[in-house]
Amino acid sequence: MKQFLAIIFVACSLLAFGQQKEPKVSGNRWVFGGNVALSFSNNGFLVGASPTVGYRFTERLTAGGGGLYYYQSFRGFGQNYAASIYGPQLYARFVVGQSILQDGDRLFVQSDYYNINSKYYNPLTDQFSRIWVPQWYVGGGYFFQIGNNVFAGVSMMYDLIDDPNAAFPNPMIQGGISIGL
């Protein structure tokens, strides 16, 4: 038990985040980002994008919005299936602290709101229709610098609405690379 507590203490010490006076934001406050998805398999494919634009209110607080569109097609159980999802999204991210391990590393909390239009199968009518499904994720993650203006990150988000018709999983674990332009 003592070894376990010692390991936890050392890990927490290495990941400690110091309280620093927040520097003023200089230069351009607009941030551009998003995701691009492309996946192929023997049974189908998925392609999509979700561009975003945000505003850096302070060095630690950024908020913005965008849109998303994903199309998937696959074969299974003797049938072909194709569908698209689309809709608006909003986000807010707050940097909680900076790591003492490396300059540029950031621990953050984030909230994402999506209103997704997706294909829905109604078993009572045996028909497909399109429905709007809200998803409100909260969570956090960690960005770490891997090069000049290049960051890798991982986050875990939980959907507070948890609608059974949601297009995205709950919880959602994401990883990716960001390149500053």
C-alpha positions, 0 to 999 in steps of 0.5 A, spaced: 500 500 500 505 504 501 508 503 494 502 504 491 501 511 495 508 513 493 507 512 486 501 516 486 504 521 489 510 522 484 505 521 479 501 527 481 507 531 483 510 530 476 503 532 473 502 538 478 500 544 475 502 551 477 498 557 478 501 563 474 499 570 472 495 569 466 499 573 460 495 578 456 493 575 449 497 579 443 496 578 436 490 575 432 485 572 437 482 568 432 483 560 432 481 556 426 481 548 427 476 542 426 477 535 424 477 531 418 475 523 418 477 518 412 476 511 414 476 505 409 475 498 410 472 491 406 465 493 408 465 500 407 468 507 408 467 514 412 468 521 410 467 527 413 469 534 416 468 539 422 471 545 421 471 550 427 472 558 428 473 560 435 475 567 439 481 567 444 478 571 449 484 570 454 490 566 454 486 560 457 479 561 455 477 560 447 470 559 445 467 558 438 463 554 433 462 551 426 459 545 422 460 538 421 458 533 415 460 526 415 458 520 410 458 513 411 457 507 407 457 500 408 455 493 407 453 488 412 448 482 413 446 482 405 444 489 405 447 496 403 447 502 408 448 509 407 447 515 411 450 522 412 450 526 419 450 534 419 449 540 424 452 546 428 456 545 433 459 550 439 465 549 444 468 552 449 475 550 452 478 553 458 486 551 460 486 549 467 494 549 468 500 548 464 505 542 466 511 543 469 514 538 465 514 541 459 513 548 456 507 548 452 503 542 455 496 544 457 491 541 461 484 543 459 476 542 461 471 543 455 464 543 453 461 541 446 454 542 444 452 539 437 445 538 434 446 533 429 441 531 424 441 524 422 438 518 419 433 514 424 429 507 423 423 507 426 421 500 427 414 501 428 413 504 421 419 500 418 421 507 415 427 511 415 426 519 417 431 524 419 431 527 426 435 532 430 438 530 436 442 534 441 448 532 444 452 536 450 459 533 452 463 536 458 470 533 459 477 535 459 484 533 456 491 534 455 495 537 450 502 536 449 507 540 444 511 535 440 514 540 435 514 548 433 507 549 433 505 542 433 501 539 438 498 532 440 492 531 445 487 526 448 481 528 451 475 524 454 468 527 454 461 525 457 454 526 453 450 529 459 444 528 454 445 521 453 440 521 447 439 513 445 439 516 438 445 520 439 450 519 433 456 519 437 458 514 443 458 516 450 463 517 453 467 519 447 475 519 447 478 523 442 486 524 440 489 528 435 494 532 432 494 540 432 498 544 427 498 552 428 499 556 422 
